[in-house]
Amino acid sequence: MFTALLPWLADALVLIGLVILTLALWGVLRMPDLYTSLHAASKAAALGLAPILIAAGIDNRTILLRGLLVLGFLLLTTPVSSHAIARGYWRRLPSVAWQPNSESLRRSGTASTVDDRAGGAS
């Protein structure tokens, strides 16, 4: 009886993965800057591919093990690659990227008391 449900489970997992990846694509296209687009893309890479990789290996344990290894590799490398892209963008286009200065920190209330004393805040 359980073997009759395996194709349905695989189809449901693929559908869940496709929905997550579609929402991630919509998030990448909708976000206003590179940093938030990277956030949407990096979060969905593993979350969207995990159900698809598990669905591929439902019938075969060897394929399931390989899918889990690929998923582990994605979980380790996706944050590193997103950080490298964001850092490259930060260094390449400093005038476009938002850089905090003492005035914006004072307005947001996150400036330290040392900055206030040194800057002569009124």
N, C-alpha and C positions, 0 to 999 in steps of 0.2 A: 504494500500500500504506500509506503514511504517513497519507493522508487517512482511511483506515478506522479508524485508531487514535485520531484526534482526539476523537471523542465519548467514548471510554473514558478518555482523559487528562483531559478536562474533568470527567467524572463523578468520577474519582479526586481531582482537585483540590478539587471541591466537598465531597466527603466528608471530606477532610483538614481543610478550613476549618471544617466543621461540628463535627468532633471537637474541634478546638482551641477553638472558641467555647463548646462545651458544657462542656469542662473549665474554661474561664475562669468560666463561670457558676457551676459547682460550687465553684470557688475563692472567688468573691465571697460566696456564701452560707455557706461553711464557715469563712471567716476570722473571728477574734474581734473585730477592731476595724476602723475605717475605713481606717487607713493600709495594712494588709495587703490589705484588699479592693480599695483603689485600685491597689495593685501588681498584683494579679491581673487587674484589668480593663484597666489601661493596657497591660500587656504583651501581652495577647491581642487587643487591638483591631486592631492592624496585622498581627500574626501570623495571626490567624484570617480577616481579610478579604482578605489578599494572595492566597491561593490561589483564593478565590471570584472576585475581580476578574480574575485572570489567566484563570481558566476561562471567564469571560464574554467575554473578548476573544480566544479561541483562533482563531476563524474570521475575525474582522474586525480588521484592524490599527488602525483608528480607535478602536474600542471598547477595544482593548488599551491604546492610548496614553492614553485618558481614564481607564481604570482605574489605570494607573501614576501619572497625575497625582493622582488621588484618594488613592492609597496614599502618595505623597510628602507630600501635605497632612496625612494622618493621622500620618505619622511626625514631622512638625514640630509639630503642635498637640496631640497626645495627652499628651506629658509636661507641656506648659504648663498644660493644663486640669486634669490630675491634681494638679499643684503648687498651682494656685489653689484647688481644692477642699480639699486638705489644709491649706493655710494659713488658709482661712476657718474650717475646723473647729477649728484650733488657737486662733484668736482668739476664736471664739464660745463655746467650751466649755473654758476653761483648767483647770477643776477635773476634768473628765473625761479630758482628754488628759494623757499622761504628760509631766511636765516634770522634767528632771534638776535635782537640787540637790546641794550639796556632799557631803552624807552618802551619797547613792546613788553618786556618782562615786568617793568614797573606797572604798566597798565593792567596786565593780567594778574598781578599780585604775587608773582612767583620770584621776584628779585630778593636776594638775600640782604640782610642788614649791612653787610660789608659793602655791597654795591651801592646801597643808599648813602652810606657815609662817604664813600669815595667819590660818588657822582654828584653830591650836593643836592639831593632831592629836597624839594620844598614841601 
